[in-house]
Amino acid sequence: MTVSPGSGGWQRVLMGGRARWFVAVAVAYYLGARLGLSLSLVEDNVTPLWPPTGIAVAAFVVLGRSLWPAVALAALAVNLPVSEGIVPALATAAGNTLAPLVAALVLERVGFRRQLDRQRDAIAIVLAALGSTVISATVGSLALAWSQAIPAPGLPAAWAVWWTGDAMGVLMVTPFLLGLALYRELPSWPLRQWAELVAVLLGVVLATTWAARTLQVIFLALPVVGWAAWRLQLRGAAPAALIASAITTWSATRAVGVFEGRTLLDQMLTLQAFNACIALTSFVLAALVSERNNAARALQQSATELEARVEVRTAELSALNAQLETEIRERFEAQEQLSQEEARAQREHDIAETLQRSLLPDRLPDVPGVEVAARYVPATRDVQIGGDWYDVLQLPGGQVGLAIGDVAGHGVSAAATMAQLRMALRVYALQDTSPSSVLRSVHRLVSQLPMPEMVTLLYAVLDPNTHLLRVASAGHPPALTADATGARFLKVGLAPPLGVTAEACYDESSHRLEAGATLLLYTDGLVERRGEPITDGLDRLSTAAAPMANESLEHLCDHLLTSLIEPHRLADDVALVAVRPLRVPSGPLRLTVPAEAQMLSHARGSLRRWLREAGVTPDEENDLLVACGEACANVVQHAYAAAPGVLELEARLEEGLVLLWVRDRGHWRAPSNRGGGWGLPLMQALTDTVDVARTGEGTVVHLQRRVSIENGGAR
């Protein structure tokens, strides 16, 4: 049975005085029975008002069904003197006990609340009263007929009177008794409501008496009872309904007013219809009003709670705004404070975008002899900035630095950490080309800075000329190489993430990355899946990369992302870098690049690789590089005044003679007297012949140098 407010007190009282409640229920049942028998219509034990049934149901609802022995003993004590022998008395007592037990059980199963503050509770008690009392009426009337206390033709009338009395006891007495506890449990009424209750009860007495005895319209009491239910709910409706039913029952037993001249069965049916209407009108209306009041109180409480949550949330947002303001001021050198909430949010958004753009290169550098492709896919389950990043660096001597890392966490803090690490790594990489030395330097930086996030990093240096690949890792997933023979992970010494330990212990491993082979660097978002070991993801990556080893790097990157991740359900960021040393073309070298200063190293590196593959000695290689570099620098400096242009480099080897052509499509600026002019003499000193041809379509510088070929190399 649904436990209602205040029921805990009833249970404690019950446990503390079990015997007293046993006696109290038995006495109340007996006294109610004596009162009901005073209105008997059939023999001495069939009455249209049987309060004990209502008393028993109320006792079972409040105190528990375990008190049924008290009801059974009291029922036997009542029925024994008025029955024709012990057997009819026992049968009648059993029916009187079973009926309220069934009613209480039904109410418990439907979740009945004794406050009767829901419409379902009112309907439940009416249906329980009309249904369960069929048991006691049937058992009792059959016992009377079996003992020949009533003739067989009088059985229907006796059953109707019995059923009416028991049902009215539940309909009227049970709600009245349950409502008595509400005077103590609910807030106390003011004097005005007590006065209204007294006035309503007097109105019920007058209206019911006048309607039943004079007007012969018993249902005239319904509006007054409805008023009590509407204004005072169960505390007013229960006594009003009990009074109206009691007066009408008295009129029926005396056969006065509307009951005059009717048969007993007709009187009981009319009385039962009146009782049902009174119960439905009073209790259903009281329940509806109670539900409305409870809903209003719940709405008010919800509004109060919502207001409190809004205040708490507002305070939290205010604190967060203050924190963001502090971060903006610290990281961007005392930016102007914003006065409005919208402006502060926009400023935070701008800062986040700036940091995110700074994490990744604007474009990948053009490294001579190396093809590079990269991808970055942000997570779809978090709108904040991720912690994955990569970088590609051009190092002295034509080498290329490859970095990929992951900062645990998200948000502005992770982005700032990534920006600091990227800048630091660039500085350390230019100072020392050893990957292990670079990791040790970054480790010392992370250990000294207040970085709560864990940082993993893999750094590699590739020499395109010697195909030597040196790798060091700080807790990052291993690099993968793929070629025509298959895919395999590089064996790199195990080491913890940056800043985790006091000492920096990072080993460096060396590998050979042949021309045409592919090196893959990636972050854990590409291979990790929730609920499965990372080795499964590494196996998926190896399987997906192996058959694509000869494809273009752009196609390879797209294939891996399509095969290994779900773009709309990506839980972590993914960074991917693919690197492939290019095969030196056999035959002449032809290269076209923008005539920009930063492209000179590209042209120089391409020519160096071509010369080495041709077998030119180191000294002659250096002379040719200096001479050709001077010609290329002149194109950048003099050929194009305003509009951008291109630089074309061509190299051939014919019977030990290196032929070089440097072309442009511009118009050279007029020479100035600001010094310089040593370029042509330098080229003449380093080569056998120098020829400069200027036409309307541009300038061509032709260099020749006879060289010695090592190892029988030839083109």
Buried (B, 14 or more C-beta within 10 A) or exposed (E): BBEBEBBEEBEEBBEEEEEEBBEBBBEBBBBBBEBBBEBBBBBEBBBBBBBBBBBBBBBBBBBBBEBBEBBBBBBBBBBBEBBBEEEBBBBBBBBBBBBBBBBBBBBBEBEBBBBBBBBBBBBBBBBBBBBBBBBBBBBBBBBBBBBEBBEEEBBEBBBBBBBBBBBBBBBBBBBBBBBEBBEEBBEEBEEEBEEBBEEBBEBBBEBBBBBBBEEBEBBBBBEBBBBBBBBBBBBBBBBBBBBBBBBBBBBBBEBEBBBEEBEBBEBBBBBBEBBBBBBBBBBBBBBBBBBEEEEEEEEEEEEEEEEEEEEEEEEEEEEEBEEBBEBBEEBEEEEEEBEEEEEBEEBBEEBBEEBBEBBBBEEBBBBBBBBBBBBBBBBBEBEBBBBBBBBBBBBEEBBBBBBBBBBEBBBBBBBBBBBBBBEBBBEBBBEEBBBBBBBBBBBBBBBEEEBEBBBBBBBBBBBBBEBBBBBBBBBBBBBBBBBEEEBEBBEBEEBBBBBBEEEBBBBBBEBEBEBBBBBBBBBBBBBBEEEEEEEEBBEBBBEBBBEBBEBEBEEBBBBBBEEBBEEEEBBBBBBBBBBBBBEBEEEBBEBEBBBBEEBBBBBBBBBBBBBBBBBBBEEBBBBBBBBBBBBBBBBBBBBBEEEEBBBBBBBBBEEEEBBBBBBBBBBBEEEEEEEEEEBBEBBEEBBEEBEBEEEEEBBBBBBBBEBEBEEEEEB
